Amino acid sequence: MRALIVLLMAALWSVTIAVAQDGSAESPEEVDARTEAISKTLRCVVCQNQSIYDSNAPLAEDMRNLVRKRVEAGDTNDEAREYLRERYGDYVLMSPPLQMNTILLWTGPIFLVLIGLIWFLARLRSGQALPDRAGLSEADKARVAEVLSETPSAK
């Protein structure tokens, strides 16, 4: 009985050591999936509007490797994103946070749509009619007929 307990404790201790050395108990497929998910939410600082997942730039590859190392070290997705944000700034996030320095970025489109809607409604209510283009006066009709009669016909 004593030997069984010692054997179980040794097995448990070796598993604990292996997990501690590995940093996480995730399979390589899980690490790949998490790395891909995080990489899709981070912007390549070289390629402007491409994620580091889509970019072929050497810096994007380095950033992907850094994300992989953070995931393998046991960081959560948010911790890995925060680590890169601290290193590269808010620009690295594909969806920037709502802060005082990004308030115009988030509210600008709403204001532009509202201004356009107000302008459209004001124009509609003012009753400004479009110029009447339906009818020509008799003088205009005569001038058109005269110009057409002087023009040689194309045959």
NORSULQUI-V684644 format. One record per residue. N is the residue number from 1. RES is the residue in one small letter. SS is DSSP state (H for helix, E for strand, - for the rest). PHI is phi in degrees with one decimal (999 if undefined). OMEGA is omega in whole degrees, 0 to 359 (999 if undefined). Layout:
BEGIN
n:N res:RES ss:SS phi:PHI omega:OMEGA
n:N res:RES ss:SS phi:PHI omega:OMEGA
END
This chain:
BEGIN
n:1 res:m ss:- phi:999 omega:180
n:2 res:r ss:H phi:-63.1 omega:180
n:3 res:a ss:H phi:-66.1 omega:178
n:4 res:l ss:H phi:-65.0 omega:178
n:5 res:i ss:H phi:-64.8 omega:179
n:6 res:v ss:H phi:-63.3 omega:179
n:7 res:l ss:H phi:-63.4 omega:178
n:8 res:l ss:H phi:-64.2 omega:179
n:9 res:m ss:H phi:-66.3 omega:179
n:10 res:a ss:H phi:-66.2 omega:179
n:11 res:a ss:H phi:-66.0 omega:179
n:12 res:l ss:H phi:-63.1 omega:180
n:13 res:w ss:H phi:-65.8 omega:180
n:14 res:s ss:H phi:-68.5 omega:177
n:15 res:v ss:H phi:-66.0 omega:179
n:16 res:t ss:H phi:-62.5 omega:179
n:17 res:i ss:H phi:-64.5 omega:181
n:18 res:a ss:H phi:-63.3 omega:179
n:19 res:v ss:H phi:-68.0 omega:180
n:20 res:a ss:H phi:-65.8 omega:179
n:21 res:q ss:H phi:-72.1 omega:181
n:22 res:d ss:H phi:-73.8 omega:181
n:23 res:g ss:- phi:91.8 omega:178
n:24 res:s ss:- phi:-156.6 omega:179
n:25 res:a ss:- phi:-104.4 omega:182
n:26 res:e ss:- phi:-82.4 omega:175
n:27 res:s ss:- phi:-75.1 omega:178
n:28 res:p ss:H phi:-59.1 omega:178
n:29 res:e ss:H phi:-66.1 omega:178
n:30 res:e ss:H phi:-67.0 omega:178
n:31 res:v ss:H phi:-63.1 omega:178
n:32 res:d ss:H phi:-61.3 omega:181
n:33 res:a ss:H phi:-64.9 omega:179
n:34 res:r ss:H phi:-67.2 omega:178
n:35 res:t ss:H phi:-62.2 omega:179
n:36 res:e ss:H phi:-64.1 omega:181
n:37 res:a ss:H phi:-62.7 omega:180
n:38 res:i ss:H phi:-68.7 omega:182
n:39 res:s ss:H phi:-62.3 omega:179
n:40 res:k ss:- phi:-73.5 omega:181
n:41 res:t ss:- phi:-100.2 omega:180
n:42 res:l ss:E phi:-113.7 omega:183
n:43 res:r ss:E phi:-88.7 omega:173
n:44 res:c ss:- phi:-73.7 omega:183
n:45 res:v ss:- phi:-77.1 omega:177
n:46 res:v ss:- phi:-92.9 omega:190
n:47 res:c ss:- phi:-90.6 omega:178
n:48 res:q ss:- phi:67.9 omega:187
n:49 res:n ss:- phi:-108.5 omega:173
n:50 res:q ss:- phi:-114.1 omega:175
n:51 res:s ss:E phi:-76.0 omega:179
n:52 res:i ss:- phi:-69.4 omega:176
n:53 res:y ss:- phi:-70.1 omega:183
n:54 res:d ss:- phi:-87.5 omega:187
n:55 res:s ss:- phi:-83.5 omega:176
n:56 res:n ss:- phi:-104.3 omega:182
n:57 res:a ss:- phi:-67.1 omega:179
n:58 res:p ss:H phi:-59.1 omega:178
n:59 res:l ss:H phi:-65.7 omega:178
n:60 res:a ss:H phi:-64.2 omega:178
n:61 res:e ss:H phi:-64.3 omega:177
n:62 res:d ss:H phi:-62.5 omega:179
n:63 res:m ss:H phi:-67.0 omega:177
n:64 res:r ss:H phi:-62.5 omega:178
n:65 res:n ss:H phi:-63.7 omega:178
n:66 res:l ss:H phi:-65.2 omega:177
n:67 res:v ss:H phi:-61.9 omega:179
n:68 res:r ss:H phi:-58.8 omega:180
n:69 res:k ss:H phi:-62.9 omega:179
n:70 res:r ss:H phi:-67.0 omega:178
n:71 res:v ss:H phi:-66.5 omega:179
n:72 res:e ss:H phi:-65.3 omega:178
n:73 res:a ss:- phi:-76.1 omega:176
n:74 res:g ss:- phi:103.9 omega:178
n:75 res:d ss:- phi:-67.7 omega:171
n:76 res:t ss:- phi:-76.8 omega:179
n:77 res:n ss:H phi:-59.8 omega:181
n:78 res:d ss:H phi:-66.1 omega:179
n:79 res:e ss:H phi:-65.8 omega:179
n:80 res:a ss:H phi:-65.7 omega:177
n:81 res:r ss:H phi:-63.2 omega:180
n:82 res:e ss:H phi:-63.6 omega:178
n:83 res:y ss:H phi:-60.8 omega:179
n:84 res:l ss:H phi:-71.6 omega:177
n:85 res:r ss:H phi:-64.8 omega:177
n:86 res:e ss:H phi:-64.5 omega:183
n:87 res:r ss:H phi:-79.7 omega:186
n:88 res:y ss:H phi:-112.5 omega:180
n:89 res:g ss:- phi:93.9 omega:182
n:90 res:d ss:H phi:-64.9 omega:183
n:91 res:y ss:H phi:-60.2 omega:184
n:92 res:v ss:H phi:-71.4 omega:180
n:93 res:l ss:E phi:-84.0 omega:179
n:94 res:m ss:- phi:-65.8 omega:175
n:95 res:s ss:- phi:-114.8 omega:183
n:96 res:p ss:- phi:-65.9 omega:180
n:97 res:p ss:- phi:-72.3 omega:177
n:98 res:l ss:- phi:-80.7 omega:180
n:99 res:q ss:- phi:-134.2 omega:180
n:100 res:m ss:H phi:-62.1 omega:182
n:101 res:n ss:H phi:-81.5 omega:177
n:102 res:t ss:H phi:-117.9 omega:184
n:103 res:i ss:H phi:-62.7 omega:179
n:104 res:l ss:H phi:-66.7 omega:178
n:105 res:l ss:H phi:-61.8 omega:182
n:106 res:w ss:H phi:-83.4 omega:185
n:107 res:t ss:H phi:-98.7 omega:182
n:108 res:g ss:H phi:-54.4 omega:180
n:109 res:p ss:H phi:-59.8 omega:179
n:110 res:i ss:H phi:-64.1 omega:180
n:111 res:f ss:H phi:-63.5 omega:179
n:112 res:l ss:H phi:-63.1 omega:178
n:113 res:v ss:H phi:-65.9 omega:179
n:114 res:l ss:H phi:-63.4 omega:178
n:115 res:i ss:H phi:-62.9 omega:177
n:116 res:g ss:H phi:-62.8 omega:179
n:117 res:l ss:H phi:-66.2 omega:178
n:118 res:i ss:H phi:-63.4 omega:179
n:119 res:w ss:H phi:-60.8 omega:180
n:120 res:f ss:H phi:-63.1 omega:180
n:121 res:l ss:H phi:-66.6 omega:178
n:122 res:a ss:H phi:-65.0 omega:179
n:123 res:r ss:H phi:-65.2 omega:180
n:124 res:l ss:H phi:-66.5 omega:182
n:125 res:r ss:H phi:-76.3 omega:184
n:126 res:s ss:H phi:-68.1 omega:176
n:127 res:g ss:- phi:75.6 omega:177
n:128 res:q ss:- phi:-68.2 omega:181
n:129 res:a ss:- phi:-85.3 omega:175
n:130 res:l ss:- phi:-72.0 omega:179
n:131 res:p ss:- phi:-59.7 omega:181
n:132 res:d ss:- phi:-75.7 omega:182
n:133 res:r ss:- phi:-111.9 omega:186
n:134 res:a ss:- phi:-73.3 omega:187
n:135 res:g ss:- phi:-117.0 omega:175
n:136 res:l ss:- phi:-106.0 omega:176
n:137 res:s ss:- phi:-73.2 omega:180
n:138 res:e ss:H phi:-62.9 omega:180
n:139 res:a ss:H phi:-65.2 omega:179
n:140 res:d ss:H phi:-65.5 omega:179
n:141 res:k ss:H phi:-63.9 omega:179
n:142 res:a ss:H phi:-65.3 omega:179
n:143 res:r ss:H phi:-64.2 omega:178
n:144 res:v ss:H phi:-63.7 omega:180
n:145 res:a ss:H phi:-62.7 omega:180
n:146 res:e ss:H phi:-64.3 omega:180
n:147 res:v ss:H phi:-65.7 omega:181
n:148 res:l ss:H phi:-68.6 omega:180
n:149 res:s ss:H phi:-73.7 omega:178
n:150 res:e ss:H phi:-77.6 omega:184
n:151 res:t ss:- phi:-76.2 omega:176
n:152 res:p ss:- phi:-64.3 omega:181
n:153 res:s ss:- phi:-75.5 omega:179
n:154 res:a ss:- phi:-90.0 omega:180
n:155 res:k ss:- phi:-117.8 omega:999
END
